[in-house]
């Protein structure tokens, strides 16, 4: 089933969300309003990406957080978002601890796959022999949970950035310099040239541990020697995506080394590396989308119906009002949807010849031939419809209505669009409404 938006971007913590929103707001167009999903809110954006050939893609993004750490909480939140918004791809952003100590704070790790530590076999093997070797480590750990693969399309776009010297250095330098104008303070001696973030594409370990222990981090790293990062939400996030056959990827920034100095680093830097890490994940995603790895799905695209409204055909959905001075209005169609529809509302306002506001006596909406329950002055289009005809039927009793005004609003519209019908004009000429560019 086709998606209704391009990218759903989630974070676990509101702290991460604020950083991601700030970066997106500088590169993309924030749409007015919010998208409510369950008890949480997501924020919509439009991102225009141009190609050297002059063509462009307009990606629709929605970003939100549930404000809670841990995989189970993220799994439930992500599932609600995926079901409500039906994105083409989902991305988890935020910060994590480094498993590989060669990776510095501020670096970005792109998960090449995610393994959970929630199903782990622990073997106390002190004093046991295997062959001729005496085990020095008293505990063996084996991760038994099935790992999750990630979206190859975005992963390969990020790999391309990492492997292209020009793209990589451009991204690193821009990230290190941009932070100076985005935060209130930086650590003493911060040098953008020396603090350019790295980008690694490696496996990631996810589990219910907030790690501030050198010994425990090393134990986990021994069990997963190829893993670069350790965090808490990725496994739940990817599990929710996998159950819906939704492509998804995890991009986490390194905020600390998951060691005993974690709190000390955060206090000394005043949280700088947490913010730097989260912001860099958003910049990495934007750099990947700039390569146009997927065609944009588009959303909320409409053109006006091309035929004059009919009084005769109102009977297809409503009893006609045959009184003198009544108006029967059937727009077949009123609008043609040229892309997925998401959180779109159509408001109707009518006036009589003397300027008196009028309310329809009855109304009906038909989407691709199927009747949709509506209020007589506000119509909520069902989410997710891709293409088709939106037909509207209205009846007004006397005195005669001379003008009917329509206002279309949607989650991914820069501003409401208004158009009107009157007895003296026929505006339904098939021209674009200007909802999308």
N, C-alpha and C positions, 0 to 999 in steps of 0.2 A: 504494500500500500504506500503510495507516495506521501512524503512528509508535507507538513504545513509551514515549517520554518527550516532554515538551514542548519543552525548550530544552537544547541542548548548548552550553556556554560554554567557549571555548578561549582560552588565552593562549600567547604564544611563550616567555615567560620565567617562571621560578619567582618572581622578584621581583613580577611582575605578578599571578601566581596568588595569592600570599600576601595582597596587598591586596584582590583581588576576593573571596577566601574570607572575609576578615574582615568585609567589608561585607555579604556574603550571610548570614553567620552571625548578624548582628545583626537581620536582617529576616526570615529564613526559618528553618525548622527543619532543622538538620543531621541527616541520617539516619546511624545507626551503620554503620561499615564503609566499604569502598571498592569501586570498580568497576575491575577490571583490564582494560585494553585493550592488547594487545601487551605492550610493556615499560613502559607508563605506567599511572598510576592516576588515576581521576576520582572526585570526591567528590559524593555525592548530597544534594539538599536538597528540601524541600517548602515551597512558598510559597503561603500563603493570601491571596487578594485579595477584599475585600468590596466590594459595590456599595452606593450610597445606598438602593437598594430592599431591601437585606437579603440578597440572594443572594450567592453566593461562588463563586470558582474556586480549585481546588487545583492549582497548577502543579508539575510535577516537573522539577527542574533537575539537571544534572550538569556539573561544572566541572573542567577539568584543563589541564595544560601539558606540552609536550615539552621545555621547557628549552633551546630552540634558536631562534636567529633565522634568518631567510631563508625565502623562499617555498617552495623545494623541500622543506625539512624540514617545514614546516607542512602542505604538501599531502599528504605521506605520512601524517602523524599524523592530520590531519583525516579523511582517507579511512578509516582504521582505525576511528576513533570513530564516524563516520557509519554504517559497515557494521555495527558491533557494537550500537549503541544505537538506531539508526533514529529520530532526533529529528524532531519536527514542524518545528523551525526551528533554525538554528545561528547563533551569535553569536561574533565575534572581538572580544575586549576587550584593552586594554593601552594603551601610550603611543606617541606619534609626534612628529615634528618639524613645526613650522608652516611652510607654504609662504607663506601670507599673513601678513605681519608685523603686521597689525592684530589678529591673534588672540594672546591672551596665554597664557602657561603656566597650566595648570589647566583651560583650556577643553576642551570635548568636541566632537569632530567626528564627525558621523554621515555615513558615506559614501553619497552619492547615486548612486554608481557608482565603479568602480575601474578605472584604467588602469595597465598595466605598462610599465616602461621597459626590460624585458629584450629586447624586439625594437625597437631604435631605429635609425633612419637618421640618420647624422651627415654633414653636407655642409660641407666647408671652402670657404666662398664668399668668402674674402678677396679684395678687388679686383674682384669681379664686380658687374655692374650688372643691376638688374631695372627695366626701363623707364628712367626718368630718375634713379632713386634709387641711390646708392651704399650698399651694405650696410655698416653700421658694425660689426656683430657678426661676427667671422670664422667663426663656426660656427652652422649651423642644425641643430636636432634635431627629428626627427619620430617620434612614438611610433606604431609600426605594429601592435602587438599588439591583438587584439580586447578591448575592455573588457567587464566584467561588470556587470550590473545587480544590485540588491540587493532584498531582501524588502520589498515595498511595505507590507505590513501593519505591521511594526514601524517602518519608516521614517515612515509616516504618523502612527503613535502619537507618535513623537518630534517630528515636525513640529507636531502638535497642542500638545504641551507648549511648544514654542518660540513658537507663535503665540497662545497663551492667556496673557495677562499674569499672571493669578493663579497658574496652574500653573507658569509659568516662574519667577517670582520666589520662589515657595515652594521649588522645587527648588534654585535658586541659593543662597538663604539657608541652607537646610538643609545643603547640601554644604559651604559655607564654614565653617559653625559646627561641623559634626560632626567635621571633621578635627582640631580642637583636642583632642578627647578620644581620638583614635585614634593619634596619633603621639607619639613621645617628645620631639620638639622642632620648633619652627617657626622660620622665618627671623626675624631681628630686625625688629621693626616690623610683623609680620604683622597685618593688620586684616581680620577676616571681612567687614566691610561693603564694603571696597575690593577684596577678592580673590574676590568671588563669580564663579564660573565662567560663561563664556558657553557657548551651545550653538549650533552651526552645522550646517547640513545642506548639504553641498557635495561635489563630486567629490574623490577621493583618488588620489594617485599611489603606486604600490607598485613597489619595485625592489631590487636587491641592493646598495644603497649605504647605509652608515652615514654620513650627511652631517653634516660639521662645517665647511662651507665656504659663506661668503656668496655667492661667485661661482657655485659649482655649483648652489646652491639657486636662485639667480636665473635661471640657465640653464634649469633644469628648470621653473621657474614660467613662463618665457617660452613654453616648449613646451606647457604645460598651464595657461593663465592662470586658468582657473576652479577649479583644484584648491586646496583649503585646507590639506591635510596631506600629509606624505610619510612612508612607513613601508616595512617590508620583507616582511611576511607576507600581506597581504590578498589578493594576486593568487593565490597558491597555495591559500589557504583557500577563496576563492570558486570557483576552478577545481575543487577536489574536490567542492564542493557542487553546482556546475552539472552535473557528470558524473553526479550521482545525482538530478537534478531536485529538489534539496532547497533550500527557501527559506533564504537566509542574509543576514546583514548584518554590517557592520564598524563598530564604535564605538571610536574611539581618542581618548585624552586627550593634550593638548599638554604635553609635558615640557620642551621647549626650542624654540629658533628655528632649529635646524639650521644654526647659524653657528659661527664660530670661538670663540665664548664658551660653547659647549655644556658643555665640561668645567669651565670656571670656574663656571658657574651651578650645576652639580651639586655641586661641591665647596663652594661658598659656602653653598648651601642644605642641605647634607648629604643630598642626595637627596630633599628635601621635595617638589619639583615632580614628580618621577617618581612618588612615591607618591600625591600629590594627584591627578595625572592619571589613574592607574589606578583609584583609588577612585571618581573621578567618573564613569568609564565604567560601573562597576557600579551606581552610583546612577541614572544615566540609564536603564539597562536596567530596573531595578526600577520607576522612575517610569512607564516605558512599559507594563510588565506590569500595573501598578496600574490602568491604563485598560481592562484585559481585552480586548486586541485580538483574541485567539483564545480559543475554547473549549478548556478543558484536556482532554487525552486521558484523564486518569486512568490509574492503573496499580496492579497488584497488588490488585485489588478482588475479594473472594470472599464467597460465602455458602455455608453448609453445605448438603449434599445433603438433599433433602426426604423421601427414602424410607428405610425401615429396611434396614440391610445384609442381604444375602442369602447364605445358605450354598450354595444350589442353583446359582446362576448363576456360581460361580467357574470352572466348566468352560469358560466363554466365553474364558478367557485362560490357565488353568492346569489341569493334571490334579488332580482333587479327591483329597484324602487321606481314605480311607474307614475308617481305623483307629478303634477306640474311643478317645475322648478327644481326637481331632483336631478342629481348628477350621478351617473354610473360610470365608473372609471376602471378600465382594464388595460394595463400596460403589458403587452405580450411580445417581448419582455420589457421590463423597466430597465434592467441592467443585464449585461453579459459578463460573467466572471471568467477571466482569462488565466487565473492562477489559483492556488489554494486560498481559502478564506479562513481567517482567524480573528475571532472576537470582533466581528463587524456588526454594527448597529445602523439601522435605517430609521430615521425619524421623519414623521410626516406632520406638516402644519398647513392648514388650509384657511382661506379667507373668502368671505362673500364679496359681492360687488361693492357693498358699502364699507368694506374693510373690517367687518366683524369676524373674529376668529371662529373657525368651525372645526368640529371634531367629526370624524367619520362615524356614521351609524353602524357600519359593519366593515370588516376588512378580512382579507385572506392573502396568504403568501404561498407561492408555489415555486419550489426549487427543483429544476429538472423534472417537472411533472409530479413531484411529491409535495403534498400539502404540509406546511410547517405551522405549528401552533404559534399564534402571535397576539400581541396587544393591538388595539386599533390605531395607536399612534406611534408605537415603537416596535420595531421588528429586529429580533436577534437572529442573524443568519447562523445556521449550524456550522460549527468549526469543522474544518478539514475538507469541505467540498472542493474538488479541483475542476474548475471550468463548469460551464453550463449557463442556463438561463434562469434569471430571477424574475418571476412574474408577480405583479401586484394587482389586487382587486380591491376597489373601494366603492362604497355607496354613501352619498350624502343626501339627506332630505332637504326640502325647501327651508330657507331661501337659497337660491342658486349659488353654488360655489364657482368663483371665477378663476382662482389661482390655488395651486397645490405646490408647496415647496418641500423638497426632499433634502435631507442632510445625511451624508454617509460618514461614519467615524469607524476607526479600526485601530487595533493595537499597533500596526505597522504602517500608520499613515502620519505624515508630518503634521497635518492639520485636517480638520473636517472639510469635506467638499460638499457644496450646496448647489443644487440646480432646481429648476421649477418648470411646471406645466401651467399653461393658461389657455383659455378658450381662444385667445388671439395669436398664440404662438405654438410652434411644434419644435421643441428643443431636442427631441429624440432622433438625432441624425447620425448615430453611430460613432460620434467623436469620442476620444479618450476623456475620461473624467480628470485626468491629471493626478490620480491617486498615487501612482508609482512613476518613477523616472528611471 
